[in-house]
Amino acid sequence: MATIHIDETRPLGRIAPEIYGHFSEHLGRCIYEGIFVKPDSGIPNVNGMRTDVVEALKEIRVPVLRWPGGCFADEYHWKDGVGPLESRKRMVNTHWGGVVEDNSFGTHEFFELCRQLGCKTYVNGNVGSGTVQEMSEWVEYMTFDGVSPMAEMRARNGHREPWKVDYFGVGNENWGCGGNMTPTYYANLYRRYQTYVRHYDHAAPIQKICGGPNADDVKWTKKVLKTCFAHPQPEDAHGFMDGLSLHYYVFPGGWQNKGSATVFTEEEWYTTIQKALYMEELINLHGGVMDKYDPEKKIGLIVDEWGVWHEVEPGTNPGFLYQQNTMRDALVAAVTLNIFNNHCDRVKMACIAQMVNVLQSVLLTEGPRMIKTPTWHVFHMYRDHQGAQALTVTAEDVGTAGGEAMPAVQVSASKAEDGVITVTAANLSMTESQTVRLALTARKPEKASGTLLAGEAHLHNTFDEPEAVKEQTLAVTLTENGAEFTLPPCGVASVRLA
């Protein structure tokens, strides 16, 4: 029996809702067909945004949305995506599939989507192929409330009032598709470009995100921070840099042979889960470097691209990155979110890649039809962690899964303002059930309820069987100082103690 001790007297900090964020790029069918449809599509929509998709995303309380990329961000020129549709410039999306991008989804459409979702906005600027002036004018266009050329252009294009930009990314993957830069070169560009991301609304300043490392590239982190905080050092480090990004994808079979999303062996299951657990080591690795420059942890680690990257589904465009989503992907999501919860003192935002029809998406669409993936259900089950206080958890007798490779059960816990404790647990074994006992250190719960997501490892939802994987009620028994339940193999549980 695995015993999980939950210490209410040792909170780890507030779990920023933005940890449960999402990423939408102009890639494949994420934006077009997935989120945004044409008026004559026959698909119910509000101002072009699919009603079914918006409602499903509101169910999981999407807190923040990152756009327009990704690699696309550093070839995106924002003026091509504003104004009358017929006059918007058409371009070739050279990164993703070589298809024509008509720019019918641009700045106004993005803010409309966020309005419908009720979420914060995370805009990624173009450093790779853009200019300081272009970035500065975009910020002015979006946020300036007054008389200026860009504010007047925004009004002519149909939006008199300014929008709120919550986060602004100064470039994306500038070590790779964003310009193949050295860390020192990028860091100097960051110092320059961020200067012109003006806080026009001083009551609600934009949080600036610096382009961080790829996976375990700690040399990038060290050199970027050393250059960014070199003499002359910024007077207000917190306003100069509010976050440092980190990108990490789980490639089950490696970059060259990622493997199928739906056809995999037991060995590949454990390899995938082990790679997901590596996220914790990455947070500690880069967080240790950040501690040197930011010991008070005011600068957040922003994991704004994460998830499983499989080979595309047979017969689909290789540049569209469309893949299925099984219980294995659900376990990766559960493990990753538990890690973020347990490191909420440093991780302040994360964005799963991507929202719809791309990589580890929470939704898949096919014409007018839409299905919720197992990953969607994990986000739905974890939604009560948002804004709660993470609690210290220690495990006893949890056993191992996959030989000695990993613990059999992995957990996070939080306490909401109303006192309710949410515990989320993942059974990392592909074949063995686990009895889990939750033990509270401070009080005895009076009520317990639970939700379970479980099924054979390869199980996934399809358009013919959209509910092959779905949440069900979990039987939870109250004990003297906590609760007890059985967690099936490949299972994810959310337990609420009141």
TORTOR-858797 format. One record per residue (C-alpha): residue in one letter; x, y, z. Coordinates in steps of 0.001 Angstrom, whole numbers, always signed. Example, Ala and Ser with C-alpha at 12.3 -4.5 7.8 and 13.67 -1.06 7.14 Angstrom:
<nodes>
nutor, c1, c2, c3
A, +12300, -4500, +7800
S, +13670, -1060, +7140
</nodes>
This chain:
<nodes>
nutor, c1, c2, c3
M, +0, +0, +0
A, +1303, +3419, -981
T, +925, +6004, +1779
I, +959, +9675, +860
H, +1468, +12082, +3766
I, -43, +15522, +3155
D, +1230, +18297, +5385
E, -1154, +21246, +5566
T, +1283, +23125, +7805
R, +3979, +23282, +5106
P, +2575, +25058, +2040
L, +4898, +25302, -966
G, +3309, +28431, -2392
R, +442, +29404, -4635
I, -121, +27354, -7772
A, -396, +30013, -10472
P, -3446, +29251, -12621
E, -1246, +30030, -15637
I, +576, +26719, -15059
Y, -2469, +25214, -16786
G, -2028, +27375, -19891
H, -2222, +26470, -23565
F, -425, +27207, -26816
S, -1974, +27872, -30230
E, +266, +28288, -33265
H, -399, +28861, -36935
L, +451, +25229, -37533
G, -1590, +22613, -39333
R, -5233, +22656, -38266
C, -4760, +24255, -34854
I, -6043, +27736, -35671
Y, -7792, +27143, -38976
E, -10486, +24444, -38755
G, -9587, +23712, -35134
I, -10455, +27039, -33523
F, -11358, +29464, -36299
V, -13781, +28750, -39145
K, -15158, +30717, -42066
P, -18671, +32156, -41929
D, -19908, +29717, -44607
S, -18414, +26632, -42936
G, -21753, +25495, -41508
I, -20049, +24985, -38132
P, -21659, +26928, -35267
N, -19404, +29811, -34271
V, -19322, +33245, -32689
N, -17244, +35724, -34683
G, -15443, +32816, -36310
M, -14618, +30940, -33079
R, -16039, +27416, -32990
T, -18706, +27241, -30310
D, -17994, +23599, -29447
V, -14270, +24232, -29051
V, -14727, +27374, -26958
E, -17211, +25674, -24633
A, -14931, +22653, -24166
L, -11971, +24911, -23361
K, -14017, +26922, -20873
E, -14806, +23665, -19046
I, -11115, +23202, -18225
R, -10741, +26869, -17231
V, -8026, +27814, -19711
P, -6143, +30548, -17816
V, -3820, +31871, -20528
L, -3263, +31374, -24253
R, +37, +31806, -26103
W, +7, +32942, -29772
P, +1061, +33135, -32699
G, +3988, +30723, -32157
G, +6265, +28902, -31848
C, +8505, +28965, -34875
F, +5777, +30841, -36729
A, +6192, +33818, -34383
D, +9610, +34722, -35768
E, +8340, +34932, -39338
Y, +5056, +36627, -38429
H, +4600, +40291, -39263
W, +1590, +41547, -37364
K, +506, +44225, -39835
D, -238, +41459, -42350
G, -2985, +40243, -40007
V, -4987, +43412, -39357
G, -7409, +45439, -41451
P, -9972, +44276, -44046
L, -9660, +40560, -44804
E, -9440, +41150, -48536
S, -6361, +43337, -48129
R, -4413, +41077, -45757
K, -1181, +39736, -47176
R, -974, +36069, -48051
M, +2236, +34225, -47237
V, +3700, +30734, -47247
N, +4046, +29091, -43848
T, +7589, +27869, -44459
H, +7940, +26132, -41104
W, +4758, +24113, -41133
G, +3659, +22300, -44258
G, +4434, +24986, -46847
V, +747, +25944, -46978
V, -608, +29396, -47728
E, -1355, +31515, -44667
D, -4050, +34073, -45528
N, -3744, +35954, -42205
S, -7491, +35885, -41663
F, -6753, +35102, -37999
G, -4726, +37996, -36643
T, -4455, +40282, -33644
H, -8136, +41210, -33439
E, -9211, +37596, -33804
F, -6783, +36436, -31100
F, -8132, +38907, -28574
E, -11679, +37938, -29516
L, -10844, +34301, -28816
C, -9359, +35202, -25436
R, -12424, +37301, -24645
Q, -14675, +34336, -25309
L, -12462, +32040, -23240
G, -12101, +34597, -20452
C, -8366, +33953, -20318
K, -5163, +35983, -20136
T, -3168, +36829, -23240
Y, +389, +35785, -24066
V, +1673, +37311, -27310
N, +4985, +36137, -28782
G, +6937, +38814, -30656
N, +9169, +38482, -33712
V, +12893, +38862, -32992
G, +14170, +36430, -35636
S, +13019, +38334, -38723
G, +11406, +41420, -37181
T, +12644, +44817, -36123
V, +12545, +46708, -32862
Q, +10225, +49210, -34487
E, +7827, +46491, -35606
M, +7646, +45027, -32109
S, +7294, +48433, -30488
E, +4467, +49418, -32821
W, +2643, +46138, -32192
V, +2689, +46758, -28441
E, +1448, +50295, -29071
Y, -1279, +49005, -31411
M, -2522, +46520, -28824
T, -2237, +48479, -25586
F, -1985, +52255, -26038
D, -5027, +54224, -24908
G, -4626, +57679, -26388
V, -3734, +59561, -29540
S, -1046, +57788, -31551
P, -635, +56397, -35066
M, -1033, +52794, -33938
A, -3981, +53492, -31629
E, -5728, +55303, -34469
M, -5012, +52387, -36815
R, -6540, +50018, -34281
A, -9655, +52202, -34098
R, -9948, +52308, -37898
N, -9781, +48526, -37871
G, -12768, +48342, -35575
H, -11467, +48362, -31998
R, -11347, +51731, -30283
E, -10442, +50461, -26799
P, -6996, +48987, -26111
W, -6544, +45364, -25140
K, -4699, +43933, -22174
V, -1486, +42075, -23021
D, -638, +40068, -19931
Y, +2565, +38455, -21193
F, +4875, +39259, -24100
G, +7527, +36839, -25338
V, +10594, +38525, -26820
G, +11316, +35978, -29526
N, +10943, +32202, -29575
E, +13520, +29421, -29700
N, +16152, +31883, -30835
W, +18721, +29118, -30423
G, +16967, +27351, -33334
C, +14116, +28269, -35669
G, +14015, +31786, -34213
G, +17352, +32775, -35702
N, +20031, +30175, -34808
M, +21589, +32707, -32438
T, +24273, +32312, -29812
P, +23087, +32917, -26236
T, +25152, +36075, -25833
Y, +23885, +37536, -29103
Y, +20276, +36771, -28216
A, +20667, +38139, -24697
N, +21886, +41474, -26050
L, +18945, +41539, -28440
Y, +16633, +40775, -25533
R, +18019, +43720, -23569
R, +17402, +45959, -26565
Y, +13989, +44692, -27717
Q, +12402, +44475, -24263
T, +13189, +48169, -23759
Y, +10536, +48973, -26343
V, +7869, +46700, -24913
R, +6368, +49738, -23213
H, +4124, +49635, -20159
Y, +1484, +52052, -21441
D, -844, +50912, -18651
H, +1306, +51205, -15545
A, -1468, +49797, -13400
A, -1254, +46521, -15312
P, +2242, +46241, -16827
I, +3101, +43616, -19414
Q, +5150, +40736, -18076
K, +8158, +40177, -20325
I, +9344, +36669, -21146
C, +12958, +36081, -22157
G, +13758, +33235, -24547
G, +15219, +30420, -22485
P, +16785, +27033, -23156
N, +15918, +23934, -25090
A, +15585, +21063, -22625
D, +18842, +20629, -20663
D, +20925, +23307, -22430
V, +22117, +24895, -19192
K, +24889, +26743, -21052
W, +22196, +28806, -22782
T, +20598, +29651, -19444
K, +23887, +30647, -17856
K, +25084, +32835, -20722
V, +21716, +34500, -21341
L, +21285, +35452, -17689
K, +24919, +36532, -17328
T, +24565, +38880, -20312
C, +21099, +40118, -19422
F, +22146, +41046, -15905
A, +25613, +42357, -16782
H, +26667, +45994, -16318
P, +24849, +48274, -16707
Q, +22482, +46177, -14654
P, +18769, +47005, -14968
E, +17450, +49030, -12055
D, +14367, +46870, -11663
A, +15215, +43300, -12576
H, +11621, +42199, -12037
G, +10267, +44644, -14608
F, +13143, +43944, -16981
M, +12527, +40207, -17070
D, +9484, +38552, -15549
G, +10009, +35080, -16943
L, +12497, +32787, -18657
S, +11044, +30227, -21023
L, +11866, +26525, -21166
H, +10860, +24118, -23939
Y, +10819, +20378, -23400
Y, +9144, +17690, -25477
V, +8937, +13996, -24722
F, +10079, +12063, -27806
P, +9251, +8423, -26929
G, +11629, +6954, -29498
G, +13962, +9915, -29863
W, +13919, +12824, -32307
Q, +14674, +10706, -35388
N, +12124, +7979, -34655
K, +9474, +9381, -32371
G, +7188, +6382, -32629
S, +3451, +5930, -33072
A, +974, +7610, -30765
T, -1204, +4491, -30594
V, +1083, +1521, -31270
F, +3719, +1014, -28588
T, +5218, -1660, -26363
E, +5372, -1910, -22590
E, +9015, -867, -22765
E, +8053, +2222, -24775
W, +5391, +3049, -22177
Y, +7953, +3184, -19384
T, +10490, +5039, -21523
T, +7868, +7700, -22241
I, +6864, +8108, -18594
Q, +10504, +8235, -17505
K, +11140, +11052, -19988
A, +8114, +12911, -18635
L, +9523, +12632, -15103
Y, +12715, +14273, -16374
M, +10832, +17587, -16295
E, +11547, +17790, -12567
E, +15293, +17522, -13138
L, +15105, +20260, -15758
I, +13289, +22598, -13362
N, +15926, +21998, -10712
L, +18758, +22394, -13230
H, +17669, +25727, -14699
G, +16107, +26914, -11453
G, +19484, +26547, -9778
V, +21043, +28904, -12306
M, +18154, +31347, -11940
D, +18620, +31364, -8160
K, +21987, +33089, -8628
Y, +20376, +36110, -10290
D, +16937, +35883, -8716
P, +17156, +34286, -5260
E, +13713, +35614, -4317
K, +12164, +33735, -7259
K, +10452, +36782, -8712
I, +11322, +35650, -12228
G, +9162, +32719, -13231
L, +10290, +29670, -15137
I, +7854, +29665, -18062
V, +7499, +26192, -19595
D, +5578, +27518, -22572
E, +6031, +24448, -24776
W, +5706, +20946, -23343
G, +4076, +17663, -24211
V, +4529, +14405, -26118
W, +5702, +14531, -29730
H, +4827, +11426, -31746
E, +5001, +10713, -35455
V, +2015, +12141, -37328
E, -991, +9962, -38004
P, -625, +7911, -41215
G, -1878, +9727, -44300
T, -1720, +13221, -42804
N, +540, +16124, -43785
P, +3884, +15619, -41965
G, +4105, +19388, -41453
F, +759, +19523, -39631
L, +1910, +17470, -36591
Y, -1494, +15829, -36133
Q, -1403, +12926, -33691
Q, -3762, +10800, -31631
N, -3889, +10884, -27855
T, -4013, +7776, -25622
M, -3923, +6980, -21916
R, -128, +7142, -22220
D, -436, +10828, -23128
A, -2855, +11340, -20248
L, -249, +9963, -17840
V, +2404, +12295, -19272
A, +63, +15240, -18689
A, -746, +14101, -15151
V, +2917, +13567, -14251
T, +3971, +16907, -15715
L, +1241, +18914, -14021
N, +2017, +17254, -10685
I, +5650, +18319, -11113
F, +4625, +21897, -11900
N, +2388, +21978, -8822
N, +5224, +20741, -6620
H, +7571, +23418, -8025
C, +5108, +26304, -8034
D, +7647, +28529, -6282
R, +9615, +28727, -9538
V, +7237, +27578, -12311
K, +4786, +30437, -12882
M, +3315, +29533, -16254
A, +3249, +26597, -18658
C, +1593, +26040, -22026
I, +888, +22572, -23355
A, +1608, +22146, -27049
Q, -865, +22491, -28544
M, -4496, +23343, -27977
V, -6290, +21684, -30930
N, -5247, +19154, -33616
V, -1489, +19566, -33078
L, +873, +17418, -30965
Q, -563, +16632, -27496
S, -3780, +18521, -27999
V, -6727, +18546, -25647
L, -9221, +18577, -28523
L, -9388, +17031, -32006
T, -11728, +18204, -34758
E, -12858, +16750, -38051
G, -15178, +19034, -39976
P, -18127, +19800, -37663
R, -17179, +17057, -35188
M, -15030, +17467, -32075
I, -13712, +15048, -29472
K, -12081, +15513, -26089
T, -8798, +13658, -25702
P, -7611, +11866, -22550
T, -5325, +14872, -21992
W, -8403, +17141, -21890
H, -9807, +14991, -19098
V, -6594, +15334, -17080
F, -6793, +19132, -17320
H, -10452, +18910, -16318
M, -9638, +16768, -13271
Y, -6757, +19046, -12214
R, -8591, +22354, -12626
D, -9199, +22811, -8882
H, -5448, +23182, -8289
Q, -5538, +26549, -10053
G, -4858, +29325, -7552
A, -4684, +26944, -4567
Q, -1801, +26552, -2124
A, +443, +23612, -2970
L, +1051, +21342, +8
T, +4103, +19302, +933
V, +3628, +15622, +126
T, +5888, +12760, +1128
A, +5490, +9215, -101
E, +5976, +5988, +1824
D, +6011, +2431, +416
V, +4948, +3561, -3055
G, +6884, +793, -4770
T, +8293, +1000, -8278
A, +7045, +728, -11840
G, +8956, -493, -14852
G, +11460, -2389, -12745
E, +13310, +139, -10609
A, +12958, +2954, -13125
M, +10344, +5077, -11372
P, +7925, +5283, -8440
A, +4654, +3444, -8914
V, +2589, +6424, -7764
Q, +3275, +10134, -8290
V, +1236, +12823, -6517
S, +609, +16511, -5888
A, -1792, +18190, -3464
S, -3215, +21643, -2831
K, -5550, +23461, -471
A, -8114, +25964, -1745
E, -9359, +29048, +90
D, -12449, +27155, +1238
G, -10212, +24571, +2916
V, -10892, +21766, +466
I, -7807, +19694, -338
T, -7332, +18357, -3873
V, -4987, +15421, -4381
T, -4074, +14244, -7873
A, -2359, +10885, -8257
A, -967, +9012, -11252
N, -353, +5256, -11364
L, +2718, +4901, -13562
S, +2432, +1136, -13862
M, +1070, -226, -17114
T, -166, -3460, -15518
E, -499, -3231, -11725
S, -3167, -1583, -9581
Q, -2144, +416, -6506
T, -3897, +921, -3201
V, -3289, +4511, -2134
R, -3772, +5831, +1405
L, -3831, +9584, +1966
A, -2789, +10692, +5445
L, -3375, +14284, +6599
T, -1122, +15679, +9295
A, -3378, +18451, +10602
R, -6997, +17314, +10609
K, -9445, +14565, +9793
P, -11570, +15007, +6651
E, -15314, +14731, +6963
K, -16095, +14212, +3296
A, -14245, +12611, +396
S, -15038, +12294, -3289
G, -13049, +11219, -6285
T, -12832, +11145, -10064
L, -10963, +8524, -12066
L, -9568, +8392, -15583
A, -8380, +4916, -16472
G, -8236, +2385, -19235
E, -5928, +115, -21160
A, -2743, +1972, -22089
H, -3513, +2245, -25816
L, -7110, +3359, -25343
H, -8069, +6629, -27066
N, -11112, +8503, -28255
T, -12088, +8565, -31913
F, -14776, +10355, -33869
D, -16712, +7075, -34006
E, -16117, +6364, -30288
P, -15722, +9787, -28673
E, -16159, +8498, -25101
A, -13955, +5410, -25070
V, -11926, +7311, -22468
K, -13903, +9417, -20022
E, -13982, +10325, -16347
Q, -15841, +8151, -13889
T, -16582, +8211, -10191
L, -13798, +6906, -7971
A, -14728, +5053, -4786
V, -12963, +6782, -1866
T, -13171, +5509, +1720
L, -12584, +7809, +4685
T, -9977, +6623, +7201
E, -9010, +7844, +10655
N, -6779, +10604, +9328
G, -7443, +10673, +5590
A, -8799, +8505, +2817
E, -8063, +5397, +805
F, -8738, +4314, -2772
T, -7602, +1887, -5448
L, -5871, +3298, -8500
P, -5981, +1028, -11578
P, -2980, +665, -13894
C, -2507, +3630, -16248
G, -4901, +5507, -13969
V, -5194, +9130, -12927
A, -7242, +10123, -9886
S, -8436, +13397, -8434
V, -9586, +13198, -4811
R, -11285, +16022, -2911
L, -11137, +16082, +878
A, -13342, +18469, +2868
</nodes>
